[in-house]
Amino acid sequence: MAKEKFKLLKLLGGRPGGFAQTWQAEVLAPVLKARWGPVVAIKIPLSREKEKVLINELILNAVLQANLK
């Protein structure tokens, strides 16, 4: 069984958005905790299809940000 990297603490924003739910989460993995801190916000996609759209949006945003620098 894989060891969990996050513990979900609280659903943020009440209702889920169109693609994902945003959660406040405790970081359990030591390597991730050292990089990001003890508490983070994470998005959990509502379906596999929406996961692909969300990933695409993140990639496009990263490319846009890199080109604006």
DOZA-287124 format. One record per residue (C-alpha): residue number from 1; y, x, z. Coordinates in steps of 0.25 Angstrom, whole numbers, plus 5000, padded with zeros to 4 digits. Each point is the difference from the previous one (the first is absolute). Example, Ala and Ser with C-alpha at 12.3 -4.5 7.8 and 13.67 -1.06 7.14 Angstrom:
<atoms>
n,c2,c1,c3
1,4982,5049,5031 .
2,5014,5006,4998 .
</atoms>
This chain:
<atoms>
n,c2,c1,c3
1,5000,5000,5000 .
2,5014,5005,4996 .
3,5009,5003,5012 .
4,5013,4991,4999 .
5,5013,5007,4997 .
6,5009,4989,5005 .
7,5000,4989,5010 .
8,5008,4987,4996 .
9,5010,4996,5011 .
10,5009,4989,4995 .
11,5002,4993,4987 .
12,5014,5002,4995 .
13,5009,4989,4993 .
14,4991,4988,5004 .
15,4995,4995,4986 .
16,4994,5010,4990 .
17,5007,5003,4988 .
18,4995,4999,4986 .
19,4992,5013,5000 .
20,4997,5004,5014 .
21,5002,4998,5015 .
22,5008,5011,5007 .
23,4995,5004,5014 .
24,5004,5009,5011 .
25,4989,5009,5002 .
26,4996,5011,5010 .
27,4996,5013,4993 .
28,4986,5004,5005 .
29,4997,5012,4991 .
30,5006,5013,5006 .
31,5003,5006,4987 .
32,5008,4987,4996 .
33,5006,4999,5013 .
34,5006,5014,4999 .
35,5006,4997,4987 .
36,5005,4986,5002 .
37,5001,4998,5015 .
38,4993,4991,5009 .
39,5004,4986,4994 .
40,5002,4996,4986 .
41,5002,4988,4991 .
42,4989,4998,4990 .
43,4998,4990,4988 .
44,4986,4994,4999 .
45,4998,4993,4986 .
46,4996,4986,4999 .
47,4990,5003,4989 .
48,4994,5011,4991 .
49,5009,4995,4989 .
50,5012,5000,5008 .
51,4996,5014,5006 .
52,5001,5006,4986 .
53,5013,4994,4997 .
54,5006,5005,5014 .
55,4994,5014,4997 .
56,5007,5000,4986 .
57,5013,4995,5006 .
58,4999,5012,5010 .
59,4998,5010,4989 .
60,5011,4995,4991 .
61,5009,5000,5012 .
62,4997,5015,5003 .
63,5002,5004,4985 .
64,5013,4993,5001 .
65,5005,5006,5013 .
66,4996,5014,4994 .
67,5008,4998,4988 .
68,5012,4996,5007 .
69,5001,5013,5008 .
</atoms>
